[in-house]
Amino acid sequence: MSKSKIALAFLFISFSTLFASSTEQLAHDGEVAFYHQNYIEARKALVPAAQQGNLQSLYFLGIMSLKGYGTPIDYKEAVRIFKIGAQKNHADSQVALGVLMIEGIGLPQNHLQASRLFKQAAKNGNSDAQLILGWLYKNGVGVNVNNTIAYALWNYVAAQGSEWARVSRDQMYYELTEAELYRGQELSSNLPKLWKVVANNTANREKYPFKRRS
C-alpha cells in the first residue's frame, strides 16, 4: 500500500473515531439532562445523537413524546420512534412499543405482535421484557397460558436481584405441581432451552378486542 493510501486510511479511521466519540458524548449529555428533567437541553443533545444513529437517544426522544416531557404528548410520534428502534433490535424500544401495543396507545392493540417484541427483547437480555413476558404467560396475553414458563422467567430475573420478580415467582409456588416447579427451575438455569420453549409458544388468537387510544 502506498504512503498516500495509508495516510487516507489513517485519516478515515481518525474521523470515524472522532465521529463516534462525538455521538457518544451527545448521547451521554442528553441522557444526563433527561434524568435531571432538563428536557430542553436534553433534546438539543438527543436529536443530533439520534440523527447520527444512536438508538438509545432515539428511545429517549420517544419517551419524551409519549410522556409530554418538553414537548406536547404525541402518541403517534412515540410509536413511530419506537418502531424505528424496534426494527433495529433495540431492546428498550421493543419493550416500549410492546407496552403500547398491549394498552392500545397510539395504535390498535396487538397482543400477538407485542408478545413477539417482548420475546426478542427478553432473549437480548432485557430484564423488563423478561418480567413482562412472565406476566403474558401467566395471563395468556399474546401467548398460551403457561405457568411453568412464567415461573422460569421470574425465577431467572429474581436471581438477578429483582424483588418484583421474586414476589411474583413466590406467589406461584403453590399453583404449580412438583414436576412443573422442577421444569421451571431447569429452564431458568438453561437459557438456550428456555428461549426455544418460549419461541414455540404463541397464542392462536387475541384474547381481548382491539382498541386504540390516540
C-alpha positions in Angstrom: 0.0 0.0 0.0 1.4 3.5 -0.9 2.1 6.1 1.7 -0.8 8.2 0.3 -3.3 5.4 0.7 -2.0 4.7 4.2 -2.4 8.3 5.1 -6.0 8.4 3.8 -6.9 5.2 5.7 -5.5 6.7 8.9 -7.5 9.9 8.4 -10.7 7.9 7.7 -10.1 5.9 10.9 -9.4 9.1 12.9 -12.5 10.8 11.6 -14.6 7.7 12.3 -13.3 7.5 15.8 -13.9 11.2 16.4 -17.5 11.0 15.0 -18.3 8.0 17.3 -16.8 9.8 20.3 -18.9 13.0 19.5 -22.1 10.9 19.1 -21.5 9.1 22.4 -20.8 12.4 24.2 -24.1 13.9 22.8 -26.0 10.8 23.9 -24.4 11.0 27.3 -25.2 14.7 27.7 -28.7 14.2 26.5 -29.4 11.3 28.9 -28.0 13.3 31.9 -30.2 16.2 31.0 -33.2 13.9 30.6 -32.7 12.4 34.1 -32.3 15.9 35.6 -35.6 16.8 33.9 -33.9 19.5 31.8 -35.8 18.5 28.7 -34.9 21.5 26.5 -31.2 20.7 26.9 -31.8 17.0 26.6 -33.5 17.5 23.2 -30.6 19.6 22.0 -28.2 16.7 22.5 -30.5 13.8 21.9 -31.8 14.9 18.5 -28.3 15.1 16.8 -27.2 11.9 18.6 -30.3 10.1 17.2 -29.7 11.6 13.8 -26.2 10.1 13.9 -27.6 6.7 14.6 -27.7 6.4 18.4 -30.7 4.2 19.2 -30.8 4.9 22.9 -31.0 8.7 22.2 -33.9 8.0 19.8 -35.6 5.9 22.5 -35.4 8.9 25.0 -37.0 11.1 22.4 -39.8 8.6 22.1 -40.3 8.7 25.8 -40.4 12.5 25.7 -43.1 12.4 23.1 -45.0 9.7 25.0 -44.9 11.5 28.3 -45.0 15.1 27.1 -41.6 15.9 28.5 -40.5 19.2 27.0 -43.0 18.7 24.1 -46.7 18.1 23.7 -47.8 14.5 24.2 -47.8 12.8 20.8 -48.6 9.1 20.9 -48.3 8.6 17.2 -44.8 10.2 17.2 -43.8 8.0 20.1 -44.9 4.9 18.2 -43.1 6.0 15.1 -39.9 6.4 17.0 -40.1 3.2 18.9 -40.8 1.3 15.7 -37.6 2.6 14.2 -35.6 1.3 17.3 -37.5 -2.0 17.5 -36.9 -2.8 13.8 -33.2 -2.3 14.6 -33.4 -4.7 17.5 -33.1 -2.1 20.2 -34.4 -3.8 23.3 -35.7 -0.8 25.2 -37.6 0.4 22.1 -39.1 -3.1 21.6 -40.3 -3.1 25.2 -41.8 0.4 24.9 -43.6 -0.5 21.6 -44.8 -3.8 23.1 -46.4 -2.0 26.1 -48.1 0.5 23.8 -49.5 -2.5 21.7 -50.7 -4.2 24.9 -52.5 -1.0 26.0 -53.6 0.2 22.6 -51.9 3.6 23.0 -51.2 5.3 19.7 -52.0 2.2 17.7 -54.5 -0.7 17.8 -54.0 -3.4 20.4 -52.0 -6.3 19.0 -51.1 -8.8 21.7 -49.6 -11.3 19.3 -47.1 -8.8 17.9 -46.4 -7.4 21.4 -45.5 -10.8 22.6 -43.1 -11.2 19.7 -41.4 -7.9 20.7 -41.1 -8.9 24.3 -39.6 -12.3 23.3 -37.0 -10.6 21.2 -36.1 -8.1 23.9 -36.1 -10.8 26.6 -33.8 -13.0 24.6 -31.5 -10.0 24.2 -31.2 -9.8 27.9 -33.7 -7.0 28.8 -34.9 -7.7 32.3 -38.1 -5.6 31.9 -39.0 -7.7 28.9 -38.4 -10.8 30.8 -40.6 -9.6 33.7 -43.4 -8.6 31.3 -43.1 -11.8 29.3 -43.7 -13.7 32.5 -46.9 -11.8 33.1 -48.0 -12.5 29.5 -47.5 -16.3 30.1 -49.3 -16.1 33.4 -52.3 -14.4 31.9 -52.3 -15.8 28.4 -51.9 -12.5 26.6 -50.5 -13.0 23.1 -49.3 -16.4 24.1 -50.8 -19.6 25.5 -51.1 -19.7 29.3 -48.0 -21.4 30.6 -47.3 -21.1 34.3 -44.1 -23.1 34.0 -42.6 -20.6 31.6 -43.8 -17.7 33.7 -42.2 -19.2 36.8 -39.0 -19.9 34.8 -38.8 -16.3 33.6 -39.5 -14.8 37.0 -37.1 -17.2 38.7 -34.3 -16.1 36.3 -34.9 -12.4 36.8 -35.3 -12.9 40.6 -31.8 -14.4 40.6 -30.5 -11.2 39.1 -31.9 -9.3 42.1 -35.4 -8.2 41.1 -37.7 -8.0 44.1 -40.8 -7.8 41.8 -39.8 -11.0 40.1 -39.1 -12.7 43.4 -42.5 -11.8 44.8 -44.3 -12.8 41.5 -42.4 -16.1 41.4 -43.1 -17.0 45.1 -46.8 -16.3 44.6 -46.9 -19.0 42.0 -45.2 -21.6 44.2 -48.4 -23.3 45.4 -50.0 -23.1 41.9 -47.5 -25.5 40.3 -47.0 -29.2 40.7 -43.7 -30.5 41.8 -42.9 -31.5 38.2 -43.8 -28.0 37.0 -41.6 -26.4 39.6 -38.7 -28.6 38.7 -39.2 -27.9 35.0 -39.4 -24.1 35.7 -36.2 -24.2 37.7 -34.5 -26.3 34.9 -35.5 -23.8 32.2 -34.4 -20.8 34.2 -30.9 -22.2 34.5 -30.7 -23.2 30.8 -31.4 -20.0 28.8 -31.0 -21.6 25.3 -33.6 -24.2 26.2 -35.9 -21.5 27.8 -35.8 -19.3 24.6 -36.5 -22.4 22.5 -39.6 -23.2 24.6 -40.7 -19.6 24.5 -40.3 -19.4 20.7 -42.6 -22.3 20.3 -45.4 -20.9 22.5 -47.6 -18.4 20.8 -51.4 -17.9 21.1 -53.5 -18.6 18.0 -55.8 -15.6 18.5 -56.2 -12.4 20.5 -57.6 -12.7 24.0 -59.1 -9.2 24.1 -60.8 -7.0 21.5 -58.9 -4.3 19.7 -59.0 -0.7 21.0 -57.0 2.3 20.3 -56.1 5.4 22.3 -54.9 8.3 20.1 
